[in-house]
Amino acid sequence: MHDPFPFPPPSLLVRLTTPLANALSLPTLSLHVHELLLATLVYHLICRYISPFLSARLFPRLYPDLSARTRLNWDVHVVSLVQSLVINTLALWVMWTDEERGRMGWEERVWGYTGAGGMIQGFAAGYFLWDLIMCAGNVAVFGWGLLAHAVAALVVFSLGFRPFVNFYGPTFILYELSSPFLNFHWFFDKLHMTGSRPQWYNGMFLLSSFFCCRLLWGTYQSIRVSQDVWAALHYDPLIRSSKAVFESEAGNVEIMRFAGDYPMPTWLAVVYLSSNVVLNTLNFYWFGKMIETIKKRFTESKDKKGGRKREDRDEGVMVEGLMDSSTLIAEIAEDEDMQYGGEDIMYDGEVEEKLKMKSSFLDGKSTIEVEKTEIRRRKG
């Protein structure tokens, strides 16, 4: 199946990209570089301009008052939501309409190339390039872990331009089917709907989609790609064991036109398969953490409805009086949504007031006087 994107890559862009693509052994990169760069540009525009513009008008009493750190997180989640909806739709469409995929043997799945699969690789790599730029420029917000994840994701998806396991690009991008529900779960917290019925229903969809798409589907496809790569490592060019009918019978020379003499460097197999194992291990770990988080959300909500006052650090209840300033500062530093001045702090009333604090020095110890009778905060 040819690339269904309606616009071909500009010839000038192809000429500029070809030397880099050849140097990195990514010959199909120049065929999809326009899709990669377009995705990166669109996601930048959404994060920088479109999301702030729409969010401030849809949530005028909430979004403008968020801290700069939380607004950045909000805009990034908007991009993630848009990206997951777009890439999942494209991947499912390609898998449904590309008849050549059903006739591929392991050789075509490992070394073969289709324009439709390349388009998925291009749009996915464009998102991960944007993600890398965002994480690198905001390490203090997103941390080194997400930066490492962005690097690894970009590298793995870029391998599809060799081409290498181009067939599995749309397959593994379906991991993102759980991402819309994950983003909605985050937004429910910021919209002060923690423990609400909509968040409960969304949480059930989140757990179900994550379990089916990442644990069941992902593990099964990981086994399949491992079998194909293992076969490629032990490939004998004198024995054609796959359904390689495209070159002679179907005349579809483009599918294997970048295969060359069917090379399979050991390092390539090790890097790809080890990354796959790590990602699947993380999926099982994240699934357990997600269950804990959702249970905690609704346990806290139930306690709140029962009228019980929680004085532990997780709920963050402060009563009128004196509080050690070092303790409060430590809590502010650890919680992105508890900002000095009262940004994103929830009160029992509907109107959000500014947190009034007065510093003093008592018995040789710095303190902060909290003038509000009861102030509640919650972690994002």
C-alpha positions in Angstrom: 0.0 0.0 0.0 1.4 3.4 -1.1 1.7 6.3 1.3 -1.9 7.6 1.6 -0.8 11.1 2.7 -2.1 13.4 0.0 1.1 15.5 -0.3 4.4 14.1 -1.5 7.7 15.2 0.2 9.1 18.4 -1.3 12.0 17.7 -3.6 14.2 20.2 -1.8 13.5 18.6 1.5 14.3 15.2 0.1 17.6 16.4 -1.3 18.5 18.0 2.1 17.6 14.9 4.1 19.0 12.2 1.8 22.7 12.6 3.0 21.7 12.3 6.6 19.4 9.4 5.9 22.1 7.5 4.1 24.6 8.3 6.9 22.3 6.9 9.5 21.2 3.9 7.3 17.6 5.1 7.2 16.9 5.2 3.5 13.1 5.7 3.8 13.5 8.7 6.1 13.6 11.1 3.2 10.3 9.7 1.9 8.5 10.6 5.1 10.5 13.5 6.5 7.7 15.9 5.6 5.2 13.9 7.7 7.7 13.8 10.6 8.3 17.5 10.5 4.6 18.4 10.0 3.7 16.4 13.1 6.3 18.0 15.2 5.2 21.5 14.0 1.5 20.8 14.6 2.1 19.5 18.1 4.2 22.5 18.9 1.5 24.9 17.7 -1.1 23.0 19.8 1.0 23.2 22.9 2.2 26.7 22.5 -0.9 28.5 21.1 -4.0 26.4 20.5 -4.3 24.7 23.9 -3.7 27.9 25.9 -6.2 29.8 23.8 -9.0 27.3 23.9 -8.4 26.2 27.5 -8.6 29.8 28.8 -12.0 30.2 27.2 -13.4 26.8 28.0 -12.2 27.0 31.7 -11.9 30.7 32.4 -12.1 30.3 36.2 -9.5 27.5 36.3 -6.9 27.5 33.6 -5.6 31.2 34.0 -5.1 30.7 37.7 -3.0 27.5 37.4 0.7 27.7 38.1 3.0 28.0 35.1 4.2 24.4 35.8 0.6 23.0 35.9 -0.4 25.0 32.8 2.6 23.4 30.9 1.5 20.0 32.1 -2.1 20.8 31.0 -1.0 21.8 27.5 1.2 18.7 27.2 -1.7 16.5 28.1 -3.8 18.2 25.4 -1.1 17.3 22.8 -0.9 13.8 24.1 -4.7 13.4 23.8 -4.8 14.8 20.2 -1.8 12.7 19.2 -3.3 9.4 20.6 -6.6 10.0 18.9 -5.0 10.8 15.5 -2.3 8.1 15.5 -4.7 5.3 16.7 -7.2 6.2 14.0 -4.5 6.1 11.3 -3.0 2.9 12.5 -6.4 1.1 12.7 -7.3 2.3 9.2 -3.9 1.1 7.8 -4.3 -2.3 9.4 -7.8 -2.6 8.1 -7.3 -1.5 4.5 -3.7 -2.6 3.7 -4.4 -6.0 2.1 -0.6 -6.6 1.6 -0.1 -7.0 5.4 -2.2 -10.2 5.5 0.0 -11.9 2.8 3.4 -11.0 4.4 5.7 -13.7 5.7 8.4 -13.1 8.4 10.9 -11.8 5.8 8.5 -9.0 4.7 7.5 -8.3 8.3 11.2 -7.8 9.2 12.7 -6.2 6.0 9.6 -5.1 4.0 8.4 -1.6 3.5 5.0 -0.1 2.6 4.2 3.6 2.2 1.3 3.3 4.6 3.5 1.8 7.3 6.1 4.5 6.7 3.5 7.2 7.2 2.6 5.8 10.6 6.4 5.7 11.4 6.7 9.3 10.3 3.8 10.7 12.3 4.8 8.7 15.4 8.5 9.8 15.1 7.3 13.4 14.7 5.4 13.2 18.0 8.4 11.6 19.8 10.7 14.3 18.4 8.4 17.0 19.8 8.3 15.1 23.1 12.1 14.9 23.2 12.3 18.7 22.6 9.8 19.4 25.4 11.4 17.1 27.9 14.9 18.4 27.2 13.8 22.0 27.6 11.9 21.3 30.8 13.8 18.7 32.7 12.9 20.3 36.0 9.2 19.7 35.2 9.2 16.3 33.5 12.4 14.8 35.0 15.2 12.7 33.6 13.1 9.6 33.4 10.7 11.0 30.8 13.6 12.5 28.9 15.2 9.0 28.7 11.8 7.6 27.6 11.5 10.2 24.8 15.0 9.4 23.5 14.4 5.7 23.5 11.0 6.0 21.8 12.4 8.2 19.1 15.3 5.9 18.5 13.1 2.7 18.3 10.6 4.3 15.9 13.3 5.7 13.8 14.6 2.2 13.2 11.5 1.7 11.1 13.1 3.9 8.4 15.9 1.4 7.8 13.3 -0.2 7.2 13.2 -2.6 10.1 10.0 -4.3 11.3 8.1 -1.6 9.5 5.1 -4.0 9.6 4.9 -3.7 13.4 4.8 0.1 13.4 1.0 0.3 13.3 0.8 -2.8 15.5 2.7 -1.4 18.5 1.3 2.1 18.1 -2.0 0.7 19.3 -0.5 0.8 22.8 -1.8 4.4 22.6 -5.4 3.3 22.7 -5.3 3.6 26.5 -3.7 7.1 26.4 -7.0 9.1 25.9 -8.4 7.7 29.1 -5.2 8.3 30.9 -5.3 12.0 29.9 -8.9 12.3 30.9 -8.1 10.9 34.3 -5.5 13.6 34.7 -7.9 16.3 33.6 -10.6 15.1 36.0 -8.2 15.8 38.9 -7.4 19.3 37.7 -11.1 20.0 37.2 -11.8 19.2 40.9 -13.7 16.0 39.9 -11.5 13.5 41.8 -13.6 10.6 42.9 -16.6 11.6 40.7 -18.8 9.2 38.8 -17.3 10.3 35.4 -13.8 9.7 36.7 -14.9 6.3 37.9 -16.3 5.3 34.5 -13.2 6.7 32.8 -11.0 4.7 35.2 -12.7 1.5 34.3 -12.2 2.2 30.6 -8.5 3.1 31.4 -7.8 -0.1 33.2 -9.6 -2.2 30.6 -8.0 -0.6 27.6 -4.5 -0.7 29.2 -4.9 -4.4 30.1 -6.2 -5.4 26.7 -4.0 -3.2 24.5 -0.7 -3.2 26.4 -0.7 -6.4 28.4 -2.6 -8.8 26.2 -2.1 -7.4 22.7 1.3 -6.0 23.4 2.7 -9.2 24.9 1.3 -11.3 22.1 2.8 -9.0 19.4 6.1 -8.9 21.3 6.3 -12.6 21.1 5.6 -12.5 17.4 8.2 -9.8 16.6 10.8 -11.8 18.7 10.1 -14.9 16.6 10.5 -12.9 13.4 13.8 -11.2 14.5 15.1 -14.6 15.8 14.4 -16.1 12.3 16.1 -13.1 10.7 19.2 -13.6 12.8 19.5 -17.2 11.5 18.5 -16.4 8.0 19.9 -18.5 5.2 19.7 -16.7 1.9 19.6 -20.1 0.0 16.4 -21.1 1.8 13.4 -18.8 1.3 11.0 -20.1 4.0 8.5 -17.1 4.0 5.7 -16.2 1.7 7.9 -13.9 -0.3 5.7 -13.7 -3.3 5.7 -10.0 -3.9 8.8 -9.7 -6.1 8.0 -12.3 -8.6 4.3 -13.2 -8.5 2.7 -10.0 -7.5 5.3 -7.7 -9.0 5.3 -5.6 -5.9 9.0 -4.9 -5.9 8.6 -1.9 -3.7 7.9 -4.0 -0.6 11.4 -5.5 -0.6 13.2 -2.8 -2.5 15.1 -1.6 0.6 15.9 -5.1 1.9 19.3 -5.4 0.0 20.9 -8.7 0.9 18.7 -9.1 4.0 21.3 -8.0 6.6 20.5 -8.4 10.3 23.2 -6.9 12.6 23.2 -8.5 16.0 23.3 -5.1 17.7 20.1 -4.2 16.0 18.2 -7.3 17.2 19.6 -6.8 20.8 18.7 -3.1 21.0 15.2 -3.7 19.6 14.3 -6.8 21.6 15.7 -5.6 24.8 13.8 -2.3 24.5 10.7 -4.3 23.9 11.2 -6.4 27.0 11.9 -3.3 29.1 8.7 -1.6 27.8 6.5 -4.7 28.4 7.9 -5.0 31.9 7.1 -1.3 32.6 3.6 -1.9 31.3 2.9 -4.5 33.9 4.5 -2.3 36.6 2.4 0.7 35.5 -0.7 -1.3 35.5 -0.3 -2.2 39.1 0.5 1.5 40.0 -2.6 2.6 38.1 -4.8 0.3 40.1 -3.3 1.6 43.3 -3.8 5.2 42.2 -7.5 4.8 41.1 -8.3 2.9 44.3 -6.7 5.8 46.3 -8.7 8.4 44.4 -12.0 6.8 45.3 -11.1 5.8 48.8 -10.2 9.5 49.6 -13.4 10.6 47.9 -15.5 8.2 50.0 -13.8 9.4 53.2 -14.5 13.0 52.3 -18.2 12.4 51.7 -18.4 10.7 55.1 -17.4 13.9 56.7 -14.1 12.6 58.1 -11.3 15.1 58.5 -8.0 13.8 57.3 -4.9 15.2 58.9 -2.3 13.1 57.2 0.2 14.6 54.8 -1.4 13.1 51.7 -4.7 15.1 52.2 -2.8 18.1 53.3 -5.2 19.6 55.9 -3.9 22.6 57.7 -5.8 24.2 60.6 -5.5 27.7 61.9 -2.4 28.2 63.9 1.3 28.0 63.4 3.0 25.6 61.0 6.8 25.0 60.7 7.8 26.9 57.6 10.4 24.3 56.6 7.6 21.7 56.5 5.3 23.8 54.4 8.2 24.7 52.0 9.1 21.0 51.6 5.4 20.2 50.8 5.3 23.0 48.2 8.5 21.8 46.6 7.1 18.2 46.3 3.6 19.1 45.1 3.4 20.9 41.8 -0.1 22.1 42.4 0.4 23.6 45.9 1.9 26.9 45.0 2.6 29.9 47.2 -0.2 32.4 47.0 -2.9 29.8 46.8 -2.8 28.8 43.1 -4.7 25.5 42.5 -5.6 25.1 46.2 -9.1 23.9 46.9 -11.4 25.3 49.7 -14.7 24.0 50.9 -16.4 27.0 49.3 -16.8 27.6 45.6 -14.8 30.8 45.6 -11.0 30.3 45.6 -9.3 32.9 47.8 -5.7 33.7 48.1 -3.8 31.9 50.9 -2.8 34.4 53.4 0.4 33.5 55.3 2.5 35.6 57.7 6.0 34.6 58.6 7.3 35.0 62.2 10.1 33.9 64.3 9.1 32.0 67.5 11.4 30.2 70.0 14.2 30.3 67.5 12.1 28.6 64.8 10.7 30.1 61.6 7.0 29.7 61.4 4.1 30.6 59.0 0.7 31.6 60.4 -2.1 30.2 58.4 -5.1 32.5 58.7 -7.7 30.3 56.9 -9.7 28.0 59.2 -9.4 25.0 57.0 -7.5 24.7 53.7 -7.5 21.6 51.7 -5.2 20.7 48.8 -4.8 17.7 46.7 -2.0 16.3 44.6 -2.3 16.3 40.9 
